[in-house]
């Protein structure tokens, strides 16, 4: 598979790309800095220069031609203030979805967020804006006719992955290693029959492939 990744230099996107490259697939990601391209190339990951915020739908579609699927794992990460959050977390997925359709790509995986993430805390206005924009991006993607999947991970950690998760329609928000989220998304890319679903995933005790199979079989019943 050839997979186009937005956020390939980030903590999740980079892990997805590495896993794809190791398995013989062809990840390609959009990067804004030459040093990001150099670091990723060392791991066998192709990149192309560009900025999802600044580029037009046509420009993005041209970059994506020939890909089998796209993954949107980018996030402003609180940098650049509310405007950056709106552009990257809110507007970005919809723009990429339009570009995917124009490029003839149907498979689209969006890395989103648990809707109740940190709701037990009194979060600041910046975080609340982030949650609103994530929800808006989900809503716009659901309205497309793409074969989309929305993956909502719980709080992300940099702990080593276990290869085990808890995955389903609705899960309790705890935490999940970025390694395990990347493994889950990579496996979902290989499960095209699962589409037009919103899946929540957190750390758990079930092997990733088995968790996906259980979810898939439950949908058939």
Backbone as a chain_set.jsonl record, in Angstrom:
{"seq": "XXXXXXXXXXXXXXXXXXXXXXXXXXXXXXXXXXXXXXXXXXXXXXXXXXXXXXXXXXXXXXXXXXXXXXXXXXXXXXXXXXXXXXXXXXXXXXXXXXXXXXXXXXXXXXXXXXXXXXXXXXXXXXXXXXXXXXXXXXXXXXXXXXXXXXXXXXXXXXXXXXXXXXXXXXXXXXXXXXXXXXXXXXXXXXXXXXXXXXXXXXXXXXXXXXXXXXXXXXXXX", "coords": {"N": [[0.831, -1.197, 0.0], [0.374, 2.258, -0.657], [0.591, 4.981, 1.336], [-0.578, 8.118, 2.253], [0.406, 10.494, 4.555], [-0.596, 12.942, 6.763], [0.965, 14.81, 9.171], [3.194, 13.322, 9.531], [5.645, 13.79, 10.699], [5.108, 13.901, 13.329], [4.403, 12.555, 16.664], [2.636, 10.305, 16.493], [2.11, 9.962, 13.714], [4.703, 9.564, 12.68], [5.374, 7.114, 13.844], [3.447, 5.441, 12.677], [4.25, 5.606, 9.985], [6.832, 4.463, 10.138], [6.212, 1.826, 10.883], [4.742, 1.004, 8.636], [6.712, 1.22, 6.637], [8.546, -0.688, 7.509], [7.131, -3.005, 7.044], [7.095, -3.215, 4.348], [5.411, -1.565, 2.962], [4.517, 1.627, 1.467], [4.942, 4.453, 2.812], [4.251, 7.94, 2.6], [4.845, 11.263, 3.419], [3.728, 14.6, 4.251], [5.814, 17.303, 4.83], [7.139, 20.225, 6.509], [9.679, 21.153, 6.912], [13.104, 20.878, 5.875], [14.848, 19.407, 7.546], [13.14, 17.653, 8.804], [12.425, 16.011, 6.703], [14.898, 14.804, 6.178], [15.397, 13.347, 8.553], [13.273, 11.514, 8.506], [13.756, 10.182, 6.115], [15.931, 8.644, 6.789], [14.76, 6.508, 7.947], [13.577, 5.205, 5.898], [11.357, 6.512, 4.9], [9.399, 8.234, 2.657], [9.058, 11.669, 1.755], [7.35, 14.764, 1.079], [7.55, 18.187, 0.368], [5.569, 20.668, 1.948], [2.624, 22.395, 3.207], [-0.211, 21.777, 4.941], [-2.033, 23.711, 5.727], [-1.444, 25.998, 4.196], [-1.567, 25.082, 1.564], [-3.565, 24.531, -1.398], [-6.622, 22.711, -2.155], [-6.355, 21.466, -4.642], [-3.55, 21.419, -4.914], [-2.827, 19.731, -2.801], [-4.145, 17.397, -3.636], [-2.68, 16.752, -5.914], [-0.239, 16.011, -4.766], [-1.008, 13.665, -3.563], [-1.655, 11.818, -5.474], [-1.934, 8.532, -6.728], [-1.824, 7.239, -4.309], [-3.129, 4.845, -1.933], [-4.561, 5.227, 0.362], [-5.279, 7.657, 2.933], [-3.98, 9.165, 5.896], [-4.801, 11.217, 8.559], [-3.102, 12.642, 10.979], [-2.263, 14.912, 12.14], [-1.805, 17.703, 14.381], [-2.221, 20.867, 15.956], [-1.175, 21.114, 18.441], [-1.36, 23.021, 20.448], [0.322, 25.054, 19.72], [0.78, 28.238, 18.234], [-1.614, 29.352, 18.876], [-5.268, 29.861, 19.05], [-6.025, 30.22, 16.363], [-4.279, 28.595, 14.85], [-5.049, 26.094, 15.813], [-7.673, 26.011, 14.859], [-7.151, 26.011, 12.082], [-5.486, 23.71, 11.658], [-6.447, 21.47, 13.242], [-9.196, 21.724, 12.973], [-9.992, 22.703, 10.284], [-8.207, 21.34, 8.622], [-8.599, 18.389, 8.256], [-10.991, 18.304, 6.714], [-10.225, 19.671, 4.411], [-8.234, 17.941, 3.467], [-9.799, 15.692, 3.003], [-11.383, 16.56, 0.868], [-9.367, 16.851, -1.019], [-8.496, 14.206, -1.206], [-10.726, 12.971, -2.368], [-10.683, 14.258, -4.836], [-8.329, 13.239, -5.813], [-8.975, 10.66, -6.233], [-8.985, 8.873, -4.107], [-10.332, 6.788, -1.686], [-10.144, 5.729, 0.9], [-9.851, 6.897, 4.169], [-8.403, 7.765, 7.133], [-8.921, 9.292, 10.173], [-7.252, 10.58, 12.896], [-8.503, 11.305, 15.922], [-9.973, 12.397, 18.942], [-10.878, 11.359, 22.257], [-14.18, 12.212, 23.199], [-14.689, 12.874, 25.845], [-12.263, 13.537, 26.885], [-10.176, 14.384, 29.511], [-12.312, 15.554, 30.882], [-12.9, 15.51, 33.5], [-11.374, 17.41, 34.59], [-10.753, 20.95, 35.075], [-10.403, 22.51, 32.341], [-8.486, 24.833, 30.284], [-9.398, 27.662, 28.126], [-8.155, 27.327, 25.665], [-7.853, 24.551, 25.399], [-10.547, 23.782, 25.372], [-11.363, 24.963, 23.0], [-9.859, 23.452, 21.214], [-11.146, 20.941, 21.522], [-13.661, 21.53, 20.456], [-12.974, 22.078, 17.79], [-11.93, 19.603, 16.969], [-14.232, 18.032, 17.087], [-15.771, 19.316, 15.141], [-14.265, 18.723, 12.846], [-14.596, 15.944, 12.734], [-17.365, 15.815, 12.248], [-17.603, 17.011, 9.718], [-16.145, 15.209, 8.152], [-17.675, 12.867, 8.39], [-19.839, 13.541, 6.866], [-18.999, 13.264, 4.27], [-18.65, 11.185, 1.286], [-16.629, 9.381, 1.468], [-14.692, 6.406, 2.291], [-14.424, 6.473, 5.264], [-12.715, 6.324, 8.437], [-12.904, 7.121, 11.795], [-10.727, 7.433, 14.383], [-10.582, 7.443, 17.756], [-8.334, 8.032, 20.122], [-7.422, 7.476, 23.587], [-5.736, 9.318, 26.233], [-2.456, 10.033, 25.195], [0.687, 8.367, 25.498], [4.282, 8.068, 25.805], [5.241, 5.638, 26.471], [6.672, 2.339, 26.009], [5.144, 0.307, 23.509], [2.642, -2.246, 23.993], [1.323, -3.863, 22.287], [-1.249, -4.468, 22.777], [-4.679, -3.636, 23.238], [-7.755, -1.891, 24.054], [-10.644, -1.783, 22.362], [-13.365, -0.311, 20.647], [-16.831, 0.737, 20.156], [-17.449, 2.519, 22.213], [-15.503, 3.511, 24.859], [-13.859, 3.628, 28.078], [-12.123, 6.499, 29.022], [-8.733, 6.351, 29.373], [-5.5, 5.769, 29.046], [-3.149, 5.394, 26.316], [-0.365, 3.957, 24.679], [1.591, 5.659, 22.258], [2.866, 4.011, 20.433], [1.15, 1.764, 20.39], [-1.21, 2.878, 19.444], [-0.368, 3.581, 16.867], [0.139, 1.011, 15.845], [-2.457, 0.029, 15.858], [-3.744, 1.72, 13.98], [-2.268, 1.137, 11.688], [-3.0, -1.553, 11.369], [-5.742, -1.203, 10.909], [-5.689, 0.061, 8.467], [-5.263, -2.1, 6.885], [-7.647, -3.33, 6.908], [-9.992, -2.993, 5.086], [-12.707, -3.479, 4.96], [-13.809, -2.447, 7.208], [-15.286, 0.473, 7.563], [-16.584, 3.844, 7.589], [-17.032, 4.202, 10.317], [-16.848, 5.083, 13.791], [-14.363, 4.682, 16.055], [-13.28, 3.973, 19.284], [-10.29, 3.823, 21.179], [-8.137, 2.491, 23.606], [-5.633, 1.73, 26.116], [-5.234, -1.767, 26.773], [-5.961, -5.31, 27.162], [-6.081, -6.969, 25.004], [-4.799, -8.359, 22.051], [-3.916, -6.333, 19.257], [-4.767, -7.082, 16.586], [-6.63, -9.092, 17.208], [-8.474, -7.61, 18.675], [-9.478, -5.903, 16.708], [-10.593, -7.803, 14.963], [-12.615, -8.845, 16.626], [-14.249, -6.583, 16.911], [-14.951, -6.211, 14.238], [-16.34, -8.606, 13.674], [-18.478, -8.346, 15.421], [-19.876, -6.299, 14.218], [-20.942, -7.569, 12.055], [-22.998, -9.096, 12.978]], "CA": [[0.0, 0.0, 0.0], [1.007, 3.56, -0.596], [-0.232, 5.724, 2.276], [-0.228, 9.523, 2.408], [0.218, 10.823, 5.962], [-0.454, 14.305, 7.264], [1.433, 14.653, 10.544], [4.181, 12.244, 9.498], [6.781, 14.117, 11.569], [4.637, 13.922, 14.701], [4.608, 11.352, 17.465], [1.846, 9.179, 16.003], [2.326, 9.786, 12.281], [6.033, 8.99, 12.451], [5.322, 5.699, 14.211], [2.689, 4.748, 11.626], [5.1, 5.525, 8.794], [7.894, 3.486, 10.389], [5.64, 0.479, 10.834], [4.416, 0.716, 7.24], [7.961, 1.03, 5.898], [9.142, -1.972, 7.928], [6.355, -4.113, 6.486], [7.197, -3.2, 2.894], [4.491, -0.617, 2.357], [5.152, 2.853, 0.978], [4.403, 5.676, 3.405], [4.774, 9.215, 2.129], [4.26, 12.272, 4.278], [3.923, 16.017, 3.979], [6.623, 17.95, 5.87], [7.363, 21.65, 6.281], [11.08, 21.493, 7.135], [14.047, 19.919, 5.285], [15.421, 18.516, 8.549], [12.159, 16.59, 9.038], [12.567, 15.084, 5.579], [16.139, 14.048, 6.356], [15.228, 12.393, 9.654], [12.361, 10.46, 8.084], [14.412, 9.415, 5.056], [16.822, 7.681, 7.439], [13.928, 5.352, 8.294], [12.945, 4.697, 4.69], [10.056, 7.154, 4.721], [9.393, 9.294, 1.649], [8.359, 12.89, 2.138], [7.203, 15.817, 0.083], [7.469, 19.455, 1.076], [4.296, 21.371, 1.839], [1.938, 22.788, 4.436], [-1.629, 21.523, 4.711], [-2.78, 24.953, 5.937], [-1.187, 26.943, 3.112], [-1.807, 24.498, 0.244], [-4.939, 24.421, -1.883], [-7.109, 21.344, -2.335], [-5.734, 20.93, -5.862], [-2.135, 21.144, -4.64], [-2.78, 18.528, -1.974], [-4.556, 16.255, -4.46], [-1.552, 16.399, -6.788], [0.743, 15.319, -3.936], [-1.563, 12.388, -3.124], [-1.972, 10.939, -6.6], [-1.319, 7.2, -6.697], [-1.896, 6.642, -2.972], [-4.27, 3.966, -1.687], [-5.292, 5.71, 1.53], [-4.653, 8.788, 3.614], [-4.129, 9.22, 7.352], [-4.624, 12.562, 9.091], [-2.745, 12.544, 12.401], [-1.658, 16.185, 12.526], [-2.47, 18.545, 15.365], [-1.449, 22.073, 16.237], [-0.487, 20.891, 19.71], [-1.368, 24.223, 21.273], [1.234, 26.062, 19.192], [0.193, 29.154, 17.266], [-2.852, 29.903, 19.379], [-6.54, 29.319, 18.562], [-6.107, 30.215, 14.896], [-3.599, 27.397, 14.363], [-5.913, 24.961, 16.143], [-8.772, 26.024, 13.892], [-6.668, 25.655, 10.752], [-4.907, 22.36, 11.578], [-7.323, 20.449, 13.824], [-10.565, 21.888, 12.506], [-10.148, 22.794, 8.827], [-7.302, 20.457, 7.89], [-9.159, 17.116, 7.793], [-11.949, 18.52, 5.636], [-9.478, 20.017, 3.199], [-7.586, 16.724, 2.97], [-10.843, 14.816, 2.476], [-11.726, 17.062, -0.465], [-8.241, 16.526, -1.892], [-8.511, 12.758, -1.423], [-11.767, 12.685, -3.35], [-10.218, 14.748, -6.129], [-7.239, 12.36, -6.241], [-9.508, 9.317, -6.444], [-8.669, 8.033, -2.943], [-11.541, 6.655, -0.88], [-9.857, 5.346, 2.285], [-9.404, 8.058, 4.937], [-8.421, 7.549, 8.581], [-8.694, 10.498, 10.951], [-6.929, 10.412, 14.313], [-9.243, 12.357, 16.606], [-9.768, 12.46, 20.388], [-12.039, 10.991, 23.065], [-14.978, 13.412, 23.466], [-14.653, 13.213, 27.261], [-10.87, 13.653, 27.319], [-9.892, 15.338, 30.591], [-13.517, 16.293, 31.286], [-12.937, 15.592, 34.966], [-10.543, 18.542, 34.984], [-11.197, 22.267, 34.606], [-9.417, 22.837, 31.315], [-8.519, 26.229, 29.869], [-10.146, 27.979, 26.907], [-7.434, 26.773, 24.52], [-8.204, 23.13, 25.284], [-11.953, 23.691, 24.99], [-11.41, 25.279, 21.575], [-9.319, 22.251, 20.558], [-12.186, 19.921, 21.506], [-14.684, 21.973, 19.511], [-12.459, 21.919, 16.427], [-11.851, 18.167, 16.679], [-15.596, 17.581, 16.811], [-16.169, 19.868, 13.838], [-13.582, 17.949, 11.806], [-15.285, 14.655, 12.644], [-18.685, 16.023, 11.649], [-17.435, 17.262, 8.285], [-15.698, 13.977, 7.498], [-18.804, 11.94, 8.352], [-20.765, 13.971, 5.813], [-18.458, 12.939, 2.947], [-18.945, 9.832, 0.823], [-15.405, 8.582, 1.513], [-14.667, 5.249, 3.194], [-13.681, 7.044, 6.376], [-12.68, 5.779, 9.786], [-12.464, 8.064, 12.813], [-10.144, 6.702, 15.506], [-10.459, 8.319, 18.933], [-7.494, 7.453, 21.178], [-7.389, 8.13, 24.887], [-4.52, 10.115, 26.441], [-1.296, 9.398, 24.568], [1.932, 8.325, 26.258], [5.461, 7.604, 25.073], [5.664, 4.349, 27.001], [6.778, 1.31, 24.965], [3.884, -0.356, 23.201], [2.441, -3.623, 24.449], [0.643, -4.626, 21.252], [-2.579, -4.825, 23.285], [-5.545, -2.471, 23.346], [-9.19, -2.075, 24.28], [-11.132, -1.075, 21.17], [-14.791, -0.508, 20.408], [-17.629, 1.923, 19.86], [-17.382, 3.449, 23.342], [-14.585, 3.002, 25.874], [-13.53, 4.548, 29.157], [-10.897, 7.248, 28.734], [-7.584, 6.173, 30.261], [-4.363, 6.184, 28.247], [-2.645, 4.428, 25.359], [0.955, 4.288, 24.143], [1.592, 6.043, 20.841], [3.228, 2.805, 19.672], [-0.021, 0.91, 20.226], [-2.133, 3.566, 18.545], [0.167, 3.422, 15.509], [-0.102, -0.378, 15.446], [-3.892, -0.086, 15.587], [-4.07, 2.392, 12.722], [-1.664, 0.345, 10.618], [-3.856, -2.725, 11.171], [-7.006, -0.753, 10.323], [-5.426, 0.308, 7.039], [-5.325, -3.41, 6.221], [-8.99, -3.872, 7.137], [-10.824, -2.062, 4.327], [-14.131, -3.718, 5.158], [-14.24, -1.575, 8.296], [-15.302, 1.867, 7.146], [-17.715, 4.65, 8.053], [-17.175, 3.862, 11.733], [-16.092, 5.821, 14.791], [-13.816, 3.67, 16.947], [-12.496, 4.463, 20.409], [-9.247, 2.854, 21.524], [-7.328, 2.821, 24.766], [-4.81, 0.603, 26.497], [-6.038, -2.915, 27.183], [-5.33, -6.627, 27.282], [-6.367, -7.772, 23.814], [-3.902, -8.078, 20.937], [-4.541, -5.394, 18.326], [-5.473, -7.778, 15.504], [-7.79, -9.764, 17.784], [-9.451, -6.58, 19.035], [-10.115, -5.464, 15.463], [-11.433, -8.911, 14.493], [-13.799, -8.896, 17.48], [-15.088, -5.452, 16.525], [-15.462, -6.482, 12.874], [-17.332, -9.683, 13.743], [-19.662, -7.83, 16.097], [-20.616, -5.479, 13.253], [-21.611, -8.46, 11.103], [-24.128, -9.76, 13.631]], "C": [[0.869, 1.251, 0.0], [0.079, 4.476, 0.208], [0.3, 7.136, 2.427], [-0.569, 9.945, 3.83], [0.426, 12.308, 6.212], [-0.14, 14.197, 8.759], [2.525, 13.607, 10.648], [5.389, 12.535, 10.381], [6.389, 14.122, 13.044], [4.78, 12.572, 15.39], [3.859, 10.143, 16.984], [2.134, 8.91, 14.531], [3.658, 9.15, 11.956], [6.054, 7.494, 12.773], [4.548, 4.88, 13.182], [3.568, 4.542, 10.403], [6.211, 4.494, 8.969], [7.37, 2.058, 10.295], [5.301, 0.079, 9.404], [5.681, 0.419, 6.438], [8.591, -0.322, 6.232], [8.413, -3.163, 7.301], [6.337, -4.116, 4.959], [6.203, -2.307, 2.201], [5.23, 0.681, 2.041], [4.493, 4.074, 1.615], [5.041, 6.903, 2.786], [4.079, 10.305, 2.928], [4.599, 13.685, 3.858], [4.702, 16.635, 5.135], [6.885, 19.398, 5.48], [8.836, 22.038, 6.361], [12.001, 20.437, 6.534], [14.621, 18.946, 6.31], [14.446, 17.395, 8.92], [12.265, 15.539, 7.935], [13.805, 14.214, 5.731], [16.001, 12.985, 7.434], [14.331, 11.229, 9.239], [12.976, 9.579, 6.997], [15.342, 8.352, 5.636], [16.078, 6.416, 7.846], [13.151, 4.818, 7.097], [11.596, 5.303, 4.381], [10.18, 8.293, 3.716], [8.642, 10.514, 2.187], [8.247, 13.821, 0.939], [6.967, 17.116, 0.848], [6.104, 20.107, 0.861], [3.705, 21.63, 3.2], [0.437, 22.659, 4.191], [-2.468, 22.783, 4.887], [-2.654, 25.866, 4.724], [-1.582, 26.41, 1.736], [-3.29, 24.489, -0.109], [-5.338, 22.947, -1.976], [-6.458, 20.713, -3.558], [-4.266, 20.574, -5.633], [-1.973, 19.894, -3.786], [-3.127, 17.295, -2.795], [-3.422, 15.802, -5.367], [-0.492, 15.622, -6.019], [0.306, 13.89, -3.614], [-1.821, 11.404, -4.248], [-1.222, 9.613, -6.494], [-1.349, 6.53, -5.339], [-3.18, 5.821, -2.826], [-5.139, 4.451, -0.531], [-4.565, 6.911, 2.095], [-4.932, 8.674, 5.113], [-3.878, 10.664, 7.781], [-4.366, 12.442, 10.584], [-2.125, 13.84, 12.912], [-2.484, 16.886, 13.595], [-1.601, 19.746, 15.655], [-0.697, 21.958, 17.552], [-0.408, 22.112, 20.599], [-0.446, 25.322, 20.784], [0.505, 26.956, 18.18], [-1.165, 29.702, 17.681], [-4.094, 29.298, 18.745], [-6.639, 29.254, 17.038], [-5.45, 28.975, 14.315], [-4.431, 26.156, 14.644], [-7.075, 24.863, 15.169], [-8.313, 25.525, 12.53], [-6.24, 24.195, 10.658], [-5.893, 21.297, 12.054], [-8.745, 20.524, 13.281], [-10.723, 21.835, 11.001], [-9.354, 21.748, 8.062], [-7.914, 19.159, 7.401], [-10.148, 17.275, 6.644], [-11.27, 18.865, 4.325], [-8.822, 18.766, 2.607], [-8.611, 15.748, 2.403], [-11.25, 15.25, 1.071], [-10.623, 16.738, -1.466], [-8.204, 15.033, -2.201], [-9.545, 12.382, -2.474], [-11.318, 13.101, -4.743], [-9.121, 13.848, -6.704], [-7.702, 10.923, -6.461], [-9.197, 8.347, -5.318], [-9.901, 7.983, -2.042], [-11.242, 6.413, 0.601], [-9.236, 6.508, 3.049], [-9.519, 7.728, 6.42], [-8.046, 8.85, 9.278], [-8.392, 10.116, 12.397], [-7.555, 11.589, 15.054], [-8.945, 12.304, 18.105], [-11.034, 11.966, 21.085], [-12.858, 12.243, 23.361], [-14.956, 13.823, 24.934], [-13.231, 13.356, 27.795], [-10.707, 14.768, 28.346], [-11.127, 16.101, 31.07], [-13.65, 16.373, 32.798], [-12.109, 16.762, 35.49], [-11.185, 19.855, 34.513], [-10.139, 22.768, 33.617], [-9.577, 24.292, 30.867], [-9.241, 26.406, 28.53], [-9.481, 27.398, 25.667], [-7.799, 25.307, 24.308], [-9.658, 22.964, 24.839], [-12.124, 24.005, 23.498], [-10.909, 24.095, 20.751], [-10.397, 21.176, 20.44], [-13.295, 20.268, 20.515], [-14.224, 21.741, 18.079], [-12.335, 20.454, 16.034], [-13.236, 17.621, 16.329], [-16.073, 18.078, 15.461], [-15.546, 19.085, 12.693], [-14.243, 16.588, 11.628], [-16.603, 14.803, 11.886], [-18.581, 16.228, 10.143], [-17.015, 16.004, 7.547], [-16.85, 12.985, 7.355], [-19.777, 12.285, 7.231], [-20.247, 13.682, 4.411], [-18.89, 11.527, 2.552], [-17.697, 8.961, 0.758], [-15.6, 7.364, 2.411], [-13.834, 5.636, 4.416], [-13.722, 6.144, 7.61], [-12.206, 6.895, 10.704], [-11.979, 7.249, 14.003], [-9.923, 7.697, 16.642], [-9.577, 7.628, 19.987], [-7.683, 8.184, 22.499], [-6.056, 8.851, 25.042], [-3.283, 9.362, 25.965], [-0.071, 9.471, 25.467], [3.063, 7.864, 25.348], [6.026, 6.314, 25.652], [5.8, 3.338, 25.865], [5.437, 0.621, 24.749], [3.847, -1.782, 23.718], [1.85, -4.503, 23.357], [-0.764, -5.02, 21.647], [-3.389, -3.553, 23.546], [-6.927, -2.889, 23.833], [-9.864, -1.187, 23.242], [-12.613, -1.355, 20.988], [-15.498, 0.791, 20.131], [-17.536, 2.969, 20.961], [-16.544, 2.824, 24.445], [-14.35, 4.071, 26.935], [-12.186, 5.204, 28.862], [-9.847, 6.977, 29.802], [-6.348, 6.678, 29.533], [-3.917, 5.045, 27.337], [-1.279, 4.892, 24.867], [0.827, 4.671, 22.672], [1.97, 4.863, 19.958], [1.992, 1.962, 19.379], [-1.086, 1.565, 19.354], [-1.666, 3.42, 17.105], [-0.066, 2.007, 14.994], [-1.569, -0.577, 15.083], [-4.252, 0.535, 14.246], [-3.488, 1.643, 11.533], [-2.514, -0.88, 10.318], [-5.185, -2.34, 10.533], [-6.847, -0.424, 8.842], [-5.51, -0.982, 6.232], [-6.689, -4.076, 6.398], [-9.999, -2.992, 6.418], [-12.317, -2.271, 4.52], [-14.695, -2.946, 6.343], [-14.171, -0.135, 7.803], [-16.598, 2.524, 7.6], [-18.077, 4.27, 9.488], [-16.381, 4.857, 12.575], [-15.665, 4.822, 15.853], [-13.016, 4.349, 18.047], [-11.506, 3.392, 20.83], [-8.426, 3.381, 22.686], [-6.463, 1.613, 25.101], [-5.68, -0.54, 27.002], [-5.249, -4.197, 27.188], [-5.545, -7.532, 26.078], [-5.406, -7.378, 22.699], [-4.628, -7.257, 19.876], [-5.352, -6.106, 17.253], [-6.723, -8.469, 16.023], [-8.872, -8.767, 18.155], [-10.201, -6.096, 17.797], [-11.027, -6.55, 14.921], [-12.718, -9.007, 15.306], [-14.774, -7.787, 17.12], [-15.741, -5.722, 15.171], [-16.556, -7.539, 12.911], [-18.608, -9.221, 14.419], [-20.518, -6.997, 15.144], [-21.401, -6.343, 12.266], [-22.891, -9.062, 11.675], [-25.383, -8.896, 13.614]], "O": [[1.952, 1.282, 0.584], [-1.064, 4.717, -0.18], [1.484, 7.336, 2.695], [-1.706, 9.776, 4.27], [1.485, 12.86, 5.914], [-0.884, 13.573, 9.515], [2.763, 13.06, 11.725], [6.093, 11.604, 10.775], [7.238, 14.324, 13.912], [5.214, 11.588, 14.792], [4.389, 9.034, 17.055], [2.374, 7.768, 14.14], [3.75, 8.301, 11.07], [6.676, 6.708, 12.059], [4.94, 3.761, 12.851], [3.628, 3.445, 9.848], [6.5, 3.734, 8.045], [8.007, 1.19, 9.699], [5.545, -1.059, 9.003], [5.713, -0.527, 5.65], [9.104, -1.013, 5.352], [9.019, -4.207, 7.059], [5.643, -4.927, 4.346], [6.148, -2.285, 0.971], [6.423, 0.811, 2.318], [3.587, 4.667, 1.029], [6.234, 6.905, 2.482], [2.86, 10.274, 3.096], [5.609, 13.938, 3.202], [4.301, 16.507, 6.292], [6.86, 19.759, 4.304], [9.212, 23.127, 5.928], [11.734, 19.242, 6.653], [14.859, 17.782, 5.987], [14.873, 16.308, 9.308], [12.205, 14.338, 8.196], [13.764, 13.018, 5.443], [16.439, 11.849, 7.25], [14.606, 10.08, 9.587], [12.741, 8.37, 6.966], [15.519, 7.286, 5.046], [16.693, 5.372, 8.064], [12.186, 4.071, 7.258], [10.78, 4.698, 3.686], [10.977, 9.211, 3.907], [7.707, 10.384, 2.977], [8.948, 13.678, -0.063], [6.262, 17.132, 1.857], [5.559, 20.103, -0.243], [4.209, 21.154, 4.217], [-0.12, 23.348, 3.337], [-3.516, 22.911, 4.255], [-3.643, 26.444, 4.274], [-1.898, 27.191, 0.837], [-4.153, 24.445, 0.768], [-4.494, 22.056, -1.886], [-6.054, 19.551, -3.516], [-3.795, 19.541, -6.109], [-1.074, 19.089, -4.028], [-2.475, 16.259, -2.666], [-3.224, 14.603, -5.566], [0.094, 14.679, -6.551], [1.143, 13.01, -3.415], [-2.176, 10.254, -3.985], [-0.025, 9.584, -6.206], [-0.946, 5.374, -5.213], [-4.177, 6.07, -3.504], [-6.322, 4.118, -0.46], [-3.399, 7.158, 1.787], [-5.968, 8.16, 5.536], [-2.866, 11.261, 7.412], [-5.282, 12.177, 11.363], [-1.532, 13.866, 13.991], [-3.695, 16.69, 13.7], [-0.375, 19.654, 15.606], [0.313, 22.633, 17.752], [0.506, 22.233, 21.415], [-0.423, 26.41, 21.359], [-0.288, 26.474, 17.372], [-1.797, 30.437, 16.923], [-3.997, 28.332, 17.988], [-7.261, 28.345, 16.489], [-5.989, 28.361, 13.394], [-4.511, 25.26, 13.803], [-7.422, 23.777, 14.707], [-8.993, 24.718, 11.896], [-6.585, 23.509, 9.696], [-6.147, 20.326, 11.341], [-9.419, 19.502, 13.147], [-11.492, 21.025, 10.483], [-9.765, 21.314, 6.986], [-7.769, 18.839, 6.221], [-10.149, 16.476, 5.707], [-11.685, 18.41, 3.259], [-8.852, 18.558, 1.394], [-8.329, 15.051, 1.428], [-11.441, 14.414, 0.188], [-10.899, 16.395, -2.616], [-7.914, 14.638, -3.33], [-9.274, 11.575, -3.363], [-11.545, 12.382, -5.715], [-8.994, 13.709, -7.92], [-6.903, 10.065, -6.835], [-9.149, 7.136, -5.536], [-10.449, 9.024, -1.678], [-12.006, 6.847, 1.464], [-8.211, 7.049, 2.632], [-10.612, 7.445, 6.91], [-6.996, 9.435, 9.011], [-9.174, 9.418, 13.042], [-7.175, 12.739, 14.834], [-7.785, 12.178, 18.497], [-12.137, 12.134, 20.564], [-12.279, 13.26, 23.745], [-15.18, 14.992, 25.248], [-13.009, 13.305, 29.005], [-11.046, 15.925, 28.098], [-10.992, 17.197, 31.615], [-14.407, 17.189, 33.324], [-12.136, 17.07, 36.681], [-12.062, 19.848, 33.649], [-9.131, 23.362, 34.0], [-10.632, 24.903, 31.037], [-9.64, 25.434, 27.889], [-10.167, 27.017, 24.718], [-8.026, 24.872, 23.179], [-9.961, 22.098, 24.018], [-12.938, 23.379, 22.819], [-11.478, 23.778, 19.706], [-10.549, 20.565, 19.382], [-13.806, 19.392, 19.817], [-14.995, 21.261, 17.248], [-12.606, 20.097, 14.888], [-13.386, 16.843, 15.387], [-16.713, 17.336, 14.715], [-16.205, 18.81, 11.69], [-14.43, 16.129, 10.501], [-16.912, 14.012, 10.995], [-19.379, 15.681, 9.382], [-17.478, 15.755, 6.434], [-16.986, 12.336, 6.318], [-20.462, 11.405, 6.709], [-20.994, 13.841, 3.445], [-19.423, 10.774, 3.368], [-17.688, 7.931, 0.084], [-16.55, 7.299, 3.191], [-12.698, 5.19, 4.581], [-14.627, 5.33, 7.791], [-11.203, 7.547, 10.415], [-12.737, 6.461, 14.569], [-9.175, 8.665, 16.503], [-10.048, 6.722, 20.674], [-8.056, 9.357, 22.528], [-5.316, 8.982, 24.067], [-3.093, 8.192, 26.297], [0.185, 10.488, 26.113], [2.827, 7.337, 24.26], [7.162, 5.941, 25.355], [5.112, 3.464, 24.852], [4.689, 0.384, 25.698], [4.878, -2.438, 23.861], [1.861, -5.729, 23.465], [-1.412, -5.805, 20.954], [-2.862, -2.541, 24.008], [-7.221, -4.072, 23.999], [-9.672, 0.029, 23.245], [-13.067, -2.488, 21.151], [-14.866, 1.822, 19.898], [-17.543, 4.168, 20.683], [-16.848, 1.727, 24.913], [-14.607, 5.256, 26.719], [-11.225, 4.527, 28.495], [-10.027, 7.317, 30.972], [-6.159, 7.889, 29.411], [-4.262, 3.884, 27.558], [-1.062, 6.086, 24.663], [0.044, 4.074, 21.933], [1.45, 4.728, 18.851], [1.805, 1.499, 18.254], [-1.787, 0.88, 18.608], [-2.476, 3.162, 16.215], [-0.428, 1.823, 13.832], [-1.887, -1.27, 14.116], [-4.987, -0.064, 13.461], [-4.133, 1.525, 10.491], [-2.732, -1.216, 9.154], [-5.703, -3.081, 9.698], [-7.776, -0.614, 8.057], [-5.797, -0.955, 5.035], [-6.858, -5.252, 6.073], [-10.788, -2.308, 7.069], [-13.111, -1.362, 4.279], [-15.911, -2.804, 6.474], [-13.078, 0.408, 7.646], [-17.571, 1.853, 7.945], [-19.24, 4.049, 9.826], [-15.372, 5.402, 12.128], [-16.509, 4.184, 16.482], [-12.172, 5.202, 17.773], [-11.828, 2.204, 20.84], [-8.07, 4.558, 22.739], [-6.554, 0.582, 24.435], [-6.737, -0.311, 27.59], [-4.018, -4.183, 27.214], [-5.23, -8.721, 26.124], [-5.22, -6.191, 22.432], [-5.816, -7.465, 19.628], [-6.514, -5.764, 17.034], [-7.764, -8.444, 15.366], [-10.058, -9.041, 17.973], [-11.416, -5.903, 17.837], [-12.129, -6.251, 14.461], [-13.792, -9.227, 14.746], [-15.98, -8.017, 17.032], [-16.936, -5.488, 14.988], [-17.586, -7.39, 12.253], [-19.701, -9.645, 14.043], [-21.744, -6.992, 15.251], [-22.405, -5.901, 11.708], [-23.767, -9.49, 10.923], [-26.424, -9.309, 14.124]]}, "num_chains": 1, "name": "protein.A"}
